[in-house]
């Protein structure tokens, strides 16, 4: 009797041991994991199930099984890239072109984008749903929907406000659309409505980013509750000792936006700038430098883009939208051209100063229709390179993409680092981007939730993205 009982218990023990071996959907083994929050690189295994990271363990831990395995020996893993400023826009005739961009983002390791306002909201919302269910290959999209601006605003589809009652209606509309944040534009909005829009959006729990009318000061914008400043024009204004004087001239109609640039550049003051940097930092205001597009547009009169590799992915409709900025650049006076190039150089230095002061930056390409030769996907890598070229460390530049992007949109529970419970949006690189930021383009594979894109898959996405 004793012998059968021993045999029975032995079988139970063996069975339990077999059941105790964890099973995962995907194992990434022997990886050099770049932990951007610390800058450390650790040789680890990453175990994934149901689109989330289940375990990050030392490589000598072998007690697991997986349906698929990637041997990442000699390769580097970091969170999927975020492009924190893109545009999905251009009207119904360009819907297919914009949908085509989604493949370009994934092919470039960009697993999340922040759509900073456009006129294709219903299509964008549909893409969001399809991407979330993995029916469509594309990045997670956080969108502002239509921008808020004044009457006769520059961009199609904007919500036009002429009173604080209009501001409330615009925000009602954005709430009904279930947008992820609010974007305010500065082409026509009054100073009072601009500040009211920030304050009311914050009351409703929105994250708010935008341009800033030059008829208000940067301090007024920050005090109203602005979370993110798009582009560096407005930061430059807040760093000028003559900001109040220039603002008054703008309010009186004595000068316009571009006319104010030389005066503000000349008025830059280190002491004023440091005060501004501290204010931005203390109020957790993020800044999106968009250096790459600044350089691209500043040199349209000198650089021939007709042989750009990415033109073949744009299609004639998108390329046609480039013509407005091109004509403007070609028709500008020599003085205006030189001023623009000086401003571009100045902005590179300003981005470095912001980073050195501890202001949180966001890497954003500003790619999309109308933004000439600033291509979706590859331009995010060019933005990271521009940051490093201007003195920002590769580690800090990388943080401006996924780490700061997740923090800005209050998405740190799901994104921003490689740890248990995070969504498994990852990029595997063939070389270390901390040693050379250009290595962000050396993509071996991309993991987007439960989807695995091998190097050949990524090449096929690019092939399928070629348009007319």
C-alpha positions as CSV (number, residue, x, y, z in Angstrom):
1,X,0.0,0.0,0.0
2,X,2.9,2.3,0.8
3,X,4.6,1.8,-2.5
4,X,1.5,2.8,-4.6
5,X,1.1,5.9,-2.5
6,X,4.7,6.9,-3.0
7,X,4.3,6.4,-6.7
8,X,1.2,8.5,-6.7
9,X,2.8,11.4,-4.9
10,X,5.9,11.2,-7.1
11,X,3.6,11.5,-10.2
12,X,1.9,14.6,-8.6
13,X,5.3,16.2,-8.0
14,X,6.5,15.6,-11.5
15,X,3.2,16.9,-12.9
16,X,3.4,20.0,-10.8
17,X,7.0,20.7,-11.9
18,X,5.8,20.5,-15.6
19,X,2.9,22.8,-14.9
20,X,5.2,25.2,-13.1
21,X,7.3,26.0,-16.2
22,X,5.9,29.4,-17.3
23,X,4.8,29.7,-20.9
24,X,5.0,33.0,-22.8
25,X,4.0,34.2,-26.3
26,X,7.4,35.7,-27.1
27,X,10.9,35.5,-25.5
28,X,13.6,38.0,-26.4
29,X,16.7,36.4,-25.1
30,X,20.3,37.5,-24.6
31,X,19.4,41.2,-25.2
32,X,21.3,44.3,-24.2
33,X,18.4,46.1,-22.7
34,X,18.8,49.9,-22.6
35,X,17.0,51.2,-19.5
36,X,16.5,54.8,-20.5
37,X,15.4,55.9,-17.0
38,X,18.9,55.2,-15.7
39,X,21.0,54.9,-18.8
40,X,22.1,51.4,-17.7
41,X,22.5,48.5,-20.2
42,X,21.8,45.1,-18.8
43,X,22.0,41.7,-20.5
44,X,18.5,40.3,-20.0
45,X,15.7,38.2,-21.3
46,X,12.3,39.9,-21.9
47,X,9.2,37.6,-21.7
48,X,6.0,38.8,-23.3
49,X,2.4,37.6,-23.3
50,X,-0.9,39.2,-24.5
51,X,0.9,42.3,-25.7
52,X,2.6,43.1,-22.3
53,X,5.9,42.5,-20.7
54,X,5.5,39.8,-18.1
55,X,9.1,39.3,-17.0
56,X,12.5,41.0,-17.4
57,X,15.1,38.6,-16.1
58,X,18.8,37.9,-16.1
59,X,20.0,35.8,-19.2
60,X,21.1,32.9,-17.0
61,X,17.4,32.3,-16.0
62,X,16.2,29.5,-18.3
63,X,13.0,28.4,-16.5
64,X,10.5,29.4,-19.2
65,X,9.1,28.3,-22.5
66,X,7.9,30.5,-25.4
67,X,5.9,30.1,-28.5
68,X,8.4,32.4,-30.4
69,X,11.9,33.3,-29.5
70,X,14.2,36.1,-30.8
71,X,17.8,35.6,-30.0
72,X,19.0,39.2,-29.5
73,X,22.6,38.4,-28.9
74,X,24.7,41.4,-29.7
75,X,21.6,43.6,-30.2
76,X,20.1,46.4,-28.2
77,X,16.5,46.7,-27.0
78,X,14.7,49.9,-25.9
79,X,11.1,51.1,-25.8
80,X,9.6,51.8,-29.2
81,X,10.2,55.3,-30.4
82,X,7.5,58.0,-30.0
83,X,7.1,60.9,-32.5
84,X,5.6,63.5,-30.2
85,X,4.5,65.9,-33.0
86,X,3.0,64.8,-36.3
87,X,0.0,65.8,-38.4
88,X,-2.6,63.6,-40.0
89,X,-4.3,66.1,-42.3
90,X,-4.9,67.4,-45.8
91,X,-8.6,66.7,-46.4
92,X,-10.5,63.7,-47.8
93,X,-8.4,63.4,-51.0
94,X,-5.3,62.7,-48.9
95,X,-6.8,60.1,-46.5
96,X,-5.1,57.2,-48.2
97,X,-1.8,59.1,-48.2
98,X,-2.1,59.7,-44.5
99,X,-3.0,56.1,-43.8
100,X,0.1,55.1,-45.7
101,X,2.2,57.1,-43.2
102,X,1.2,54.5,-40.5
103,X,3.4,51.9,-42.2
104,X,6.3,54.3,-42.4
105,X,6.2,54.9,-38.7
106,X,6.3,51.2,-37.8
107,X,9.1,50.6,-40.4
108,X,11.1,53.2,-38.5
109,X,10.5,51.7,-35.1
110,X,8.0,54.4,-34.1
111,X,5.3,52.6,-32.1
112,X,3.5,55.7,-30.8
113,X,2.7,59.1,-32.3
114,X,1.1,62.3,-31.0
115,X,-1.1,63.8,-33.7
116,X,-1.0,67.5,-33.0
117,X,-4.2,68.6,-34.8
118,X,-5.7,68.1,-38.2
119,X,-8.8,67.8,-40.3
120,X,-9.1,64.0,-40.6
121,X,-10.4,63.3,-37.1
122,X,-13.0,60.6,-38.0
123,X,-10.5,58.7,-40.1
124,X,-7.9,59.0,-37.4
125,X,-10.3,57.7,-34.8
126,X,-11.0,54.7,-37.0
127,X,-7.3,54.0,-37.5
128,X,-6.8,54.2,-33.7
129,X,-9.5,51.5,-33.2
130,X,-8.0,49.2,-35.9
131,X,-4.5,49.6,-34.6
132,X,-5.6,48.9,-31.1
133,X,-7.2,45.6,-32.2
134,X,-4.1,44.9,-34.4
135,X,-6.2,44.8,-37.6
136,X,-4.0,47.6,-39.0
137,X,-0.3,48.0,-38.9
138,X,0.5,51.4,-37.3
139,X,1.6,53.2,-34.2
140,X,-0.7,53.9,-31.2
141,X,-2.1,57.4,-32.0
142,X,-2.8,60.0,-29.3
143,X,-4.7,62.8,-31.1
144,X,-5.8,66.3,-30.5
145,X,-8.4,66.1,-33.2
146,X,-9.1,69.6,-34.6
147,X,-7.1,72.5,-33.3
148,X,-8.6,75.5,-31.5
149,X,-8.0,78.8,-33.2
150,X,-9.7,82.1,-33.9
151,X,-12.0,82.9,-36.8
152,X,-10.6,82.3,-40.3
153,X,-7.8,80.2,-38.8
154,X,-4.9,79.0,-41.0
155,X,-5.7,75.3,-40.9
156,X,-8.8,73.5,-42.3
157,X,-11.0,71.9,-39.7
158,X,-10.0,74.1,-36.8
159,X,-12.6,75.0,-34.2
160,X,-12.9,78.7,-34.4
161,X,-13.5,80.7,-31.2
162,X,-14.5,84.4,-30.9
163,X,-15.7,84.4,-27.3
164,X,-15.4,82.4,-24.1
165,X,-18.7,80.9,-24.9
166,X,-17.2,79.6,-28.2
167,X,-14.3,78.2,-26.1
168,X,-16.7,76.2,-24.0
169,X,-18.5,74.9,-27.2
170,X,-15.2,73.9,-28.8
171,X,-14.1,71.9,-25.7
172,X,-17.6,70.3,-25.6
173,X,-16.9,69.2,-29.2
174,X,-13.5,67.8,-28.4
175,X,-14.9,66.0,-25.4
176,X,-17.5,64.4,-27.6
177,X,-14.8,63.3,-30.0
178,X,-12.9,61.7,-27.1
179,X,-9.6,63.4,-28.1
180,X,-6.5,62.6,-26.1
181,X,-5.3,66.2,-25.5
182,X,-6.1,69.7,-26.7
183,X,-4.0,71.7,-29.2
184,X,-4.3,75.4,-29.5
185,X,-3.1,77.3,-32.5
186,X,-2.1,81.0,-32.8
187,X,-3.0,82.2,-36.3
188,X,-6.1,84.1,-35.4
189,X,-7.0,83.5,-31.7
190,X,-7.2,86.5,-29.4
191,X,-5.0,86.7,-26.3
192,X,-8.0,86.5,-24.0
193,X,-9.6,83.5,-25.8
194,X,-6.2,81.8,-25.9
195,X,-5.7,82.0,-22.2
196,X,-9.3,81.1,-21.5
197,X,-9.0,78.0,-23.7
198,X,-6.0,76.8,-21.7
199,X,-7.7,77.5,-18.3
200,X,-11.0,75.8,-19.3
201,X,-9.3,72.8,-20.9
202,X,-7.3,72.3,-17.7
203,X,-10.5,72.5,-15.6
204,X,-11.9,69.6,-17.8
205,X,-8.8,67.5,-17.1
206,X,-7.2,67.8,-20.5
207,X,-3.4,67.9,-21.2
208,X,-2.9,71.1,-23.3
209,X,-0.2,72.0,-25.8
210,X,0.1,74.6,-28.5
211,X,1.5,77.6,-30.2
212,X,1.4,80.9,-28.4
213,X,0.1,84.2,-29.8
214,X,2.8,86.7,-29.6
215,X,0.2,89.1,-28.1
216,X,0.7,87.3,-24.8
217,X,3.8,86.6,-22.8
218,X,5.3,83.2,-22.0
219,X,4.7,83.7,-18.3
220,X,1.0,84.3,-19.0
221,X,0.8,81.1,-20.9
222,X,2.5,79.1,-18.2
223,X,0.4,80.6,-15.5
224,X,-2.8,79.7,-17.4
225,X,-1.7,76.1,-17.2
226,X,-0.1,75.2,-20.5
227,X,1.5,71.8,-20.4
228,X,3.5,71.8,-23.7
229,X,5.0,74.5,-25.9
230,X,5.2,73.5,-29.6
231,X,8.3,74.9,-31.3
232,X,10.9,77.3,-29.9
233,X,9.7,80.7,-31.2
234,X,7.7,81.1,-28.0
235,X,10.5,80.0,-25.7
236,X,12.8,82.5,-27.4
237,X,10.2,85.2,-26.7
238,X,10.2,84.4,-23.0
239,X,14.0,84.5,-23.0
240,X,14.2,88.0,-24.4
241,X,14.8,90.9,-22.0
242,X,12.6,93.0,-24.4
243,X,9.6,90.6,-24.4
244,X,7.2,93.1,-22.9
245,X,8.3,95.8,-25.3
246,X,8.0,93.5,-28.4
247,X,4.6,92.3,-27.1
248,X,3.3,95.8,-26.9
249,X,4.4,96.5,-30.5
250,X,2.7,93.4,-31.7
251,X,-0.5,94.4,-29.8
252,X,-0.3,97.8,-31.5
253,X,0.2,96.3,-34.9
254,X,3.6,97.9,-35.4
255,X,5.3,94.6,-36.2
256,X,4.2,91.1,-37.1
257,X,5.3,87.6,-36.1
258,X,8.3,87.4,-38.4
259,X,9.2,91.0,-37.9
260,X,9.5,90.3,-34.2
261,X,12.1,87.5,-34.7
262,X,15.3,89.6,-35.1
263,X,14.3,91.9,-32.2
264,X,13.7,88.9,-29.9
265,X,16.9,87.2,-31.0
266,X,18.9,90.3,-30.3
267,X,17.1,90.7,-27.0
268,X,18.1,87.2,-25.7
269,X,19.4,87.5,-22.2
270,X,21.1,84.7,-20.2
271,X,19.6,85.9,-16.9
272,X,16.1,86.2,-18.4
273,X,16.5,82.8,-20.1
274,X,17.6,81.1,-16.8
275,X,14.6,82.5,-15.1
276,X,12.4,81.3,-17.9
277,X,14.0,77.8,-17.8
278,X,13.4,77.6,-14.1
279,X,9.7,78.6,-14.5
280,X,9.2,76.0,-17.2
281,X,10.9,73.3,-15.1
282,X,9.0,74.2,-11.9
283,X,5.7,74.1,-13.7
284,X,6.4,70.8,-15.6
285,X,6.0,72.5,-19.0
286,X,7.4,70.3,-21.8
287,X,9.0,71.9,-24.9
288,X,9.0,70.4,-28.4
289,X,12.0,71.9,-30.3
290,X,11.2,70.5,-33.8
291,X,14.8,71.2,-34.9
292,X,14.9,69.0,-38.0
293,X,11.9,70.7,-39.8
294,X,13.4,74.0,-38.8
295,X,16.6,73.2,-40.6
296,X,14.8,71.6,-43.6
297,X,12.6,74.7,-44.2
298,X,15.4,77.2,-43.6
299,X,17.4,75.7,-46.4
300,X,14.7,75.1,-49.0
301,X,16.4,77.7,-51.2
302,X,19.7,75.8,-51.2
303,X,18.9,72.1,-50.9
304,X,17.6,70.0,-53.8
305,X,15.2,67.4,-52.5
306,X,14.2,65.9,-55.8
307,X,16.1,62.7,-55.2
308,X,15.0,62.2,-51.5
309,X,14.5,58.5,-50.8
310,X,11.2,59.1,-49.0
311,X,9.6,61.1,-51.8
312,X,8.4,57.8,-53.3
313,X,6.3,57.1,-50.2
314,X,4.5,60.5,-50.2
315,X,2.4,60.4,-53.4
316,X,1.7,63.3,-55.7
317,X,-1.0,64.7,-53.4
318,X,1.3,65.2,-50.4
319,X,4.1,66.5,-52.6
320,X,1.7,69.1,-54.0
321,X,1.1,70.4,-50.5
322,X,4.8,71.2,-50.2
323,X,4.7,73.9,-52.8
324,X,3.4,76.7,-50.6
325,X,6.4,76.6,-48.3
326,X,8.7,76.1,-51.2
327,X,7.4,79.2,-53.0
328,X,7.6,81.2,-49.9
329,X,11.2,80.3,-49.4
330,X,12.1,81.0,-53.0
331,X,10.3,84.4,-53.0
332,X,11.9,85.6,-49.8
333,X,14.4,88.4,-49.7
334,X,18.0,87.7,-49.1
335,X,17.7,89.3,-45.7
336,X,14.7,87.1,-44.8
337,X,16.6,84.0,-45.9
338,X,19.6,84.8,-43.8
339,X,17.4,85.7,-40.8
340,X,15.8,82.3,-41.1
341,X,19.1,80.5,-41.1
342,X,20.4,82.5,-38.2
343,X,17.2,81.6,-36.3
344,X,17.7,77.9,-37.1
345,X,21.2,78.0,-35.6
346,X,20.0,79.9,-32.6
347,X,17.2,77.4,-31.9
348,X,19.8,74.6,-31.9
349,X,21.7,76.4,-29.1
350,X,18.4,77.1,-27.3
351,X,17.4,73.5,-27.3
352,X,20.8,72.5,-25.7
353,X,20.3,75.3,-23.1
354,X,16.9,74.0,-22.2
355,X,18.2,70.5,-21.8
356,X,21.1,71.6,-19.7
357,X,18.7,73.5,-17.4
358,X,16.6,70.3,-16.9
359,X,13.6,71.4,-19.0
360,X,11.8,68.4,-20.3
361,X,12.0,68.2,-24.1
362,X,9.8,66.1,-26.5
363,X,11.1,64.7,-29.8
364,X,8.7,65.6,-32.5
365,X,9.2,65.8,-36.3
366,X,6.2,67.9,-37.3
367,X,5.9,65.6,-40.3
368,X,2.8,65.5,-42.5
369,X,1.1,67.3,-45.4
370,X,2.2,70.9,-46.0
371,X,5.5,70.5,-44.1
372,X,7.9,70.2,-47.1
373,X,10.3,67.3,-47.1
374,X,9.8,66.4,-43.5
375,X,8.9,62.8,-44.0
376,X,6.8,60.6,-41.5
377,X,9.0,58.0,-39.9
378,X,12.6,58.9,-40.8
379,X,12.2,62.5,-39.6
380,X,12.0,61.4,-36.0
381,X,15.5,59.9,-36.3
382,X,16.7,63.1,-37.9
383,X,15.2,65.0,-35.0
384,X,17.2,62.9,-32.5
385,X,20.3,63.5,-34.6
386,X,19.7,67.2,-34.6
387,X,19.5,67.2,-30.8
388,X,22.8,65.4,-30.5
389,X,24.5,67.6,-33.1
390,X,23.6,70.6,-30.9
391,X,25.2,69.1,-27.8
392,X,22.4,67.0,-26.2
393,X,23.6,63.6,-25.1
394,X,22.3,60.5,-27.0
395,X,20.7,59.3,-23.7
396,X,18.9,62.6,-23.1
397,X,17.8,62.7,-26.8
398,X,16.4,59.2,-26.5
399,X,14.5,60.1,-23.4
400,X,12.8,62.9,-25.3
401,X,11.0,60.3,-27.4
402,X,9.4,57.5,-25.4
403,X,10.2,58.4,-21.8
404,X,9.1,62.0,-21.9
405,X,6.3,61.3,-24.4
406,X,4.7,58.9,-21.9
407,X,5.1,61.3,-19.0
408,X,3.6,64.2,-21.0
409,X,0.4,62.3,-21.8
410,X,0.2,60.6,-18.4
411,X,0.8,57.2,-19.9
412,X,3.6,56.0,-17.7
413,X,1.5,53.1,-16.4
414,X,1.7,51.5,-19.8
415,X,4.8,53.0,-21.6
416,X,8.2,54.6,-21.2
417,X,10.3,51.8,-19.8
418,X,11.1,48.1,-20.2
419,X,9.6,46.6,-17.1
420,X,6.9,44.2,-15.9
421,X,3.3,45.2,-16.9
422,X,4.3,47.7,-19.6
423,X,2.8,47.3,-23.1
424,X,5.3,45.5,-25.2
425,X,6.2,48.2,-27.7
426,X,9.8,47.6,-28.3
427,X,12.5,48.2,-30.9
428,X,15.6,45.9,-31.3
429,X,18.6,47.7,-32.8
430,X,21.7,46.1,-34.3
431,X,24.0,48.7,-32.7
432,X,24.1,50.9,-29.6
433,X,22.4,54.3,-30.0
434,X,24.1,55.6,-26.9
435,X,27.4,55.4,-28.7
436,X,26.1,56.8,-32.0
437,X,22.6,58.2,-32.2
438,X,22.4,57.3,-35.9
439,X,22.2,53.7,-34.8
440,X,18.5,54.3,-34.0
441,X,18.0,53.6,-37.8
442,X,19.7,50.2,-37.6
443,X,16.5,48.4,-36.8
444,X,16.5,44.6,-36.5
445,X,12.9,44.1,-35.5
446,X,9.9,45.9,-33.9
447,X,7.5,44.5,-31.4
448,X,4.1,46.4,-31.3
449,X,2.0,44.8,-28.6
450,X,1.4,41.2,-29.8
451,X,2.7,41.9,-33.3
452,X,6.3,41.1,-34.3
453,X,7.8,42.8,-37.3
454,X,11.1,41.2,-38.4
455,X,13.6,43.0,-40.5
456,X,12.1,41.5,-43.7
457,X,8.6,42.5,-42.5
458,X,9.8,46.1,-42.0
459,X,11.4,46.1,-45.5
460,X,8.1,44.8,-46.9
461,X,6.2,47.6,-45.1
462,X,8.4,50.1,-46.9
463,X,7.9,48.3,-50.3
464,X,4.1,48.4,-49.7
465,X,4.3,52.2,-48.9
466,X,5.5,53.3,-52.3
467,X,2.8,55.5,-53.9
468,X,2.1,56.4,-57.6
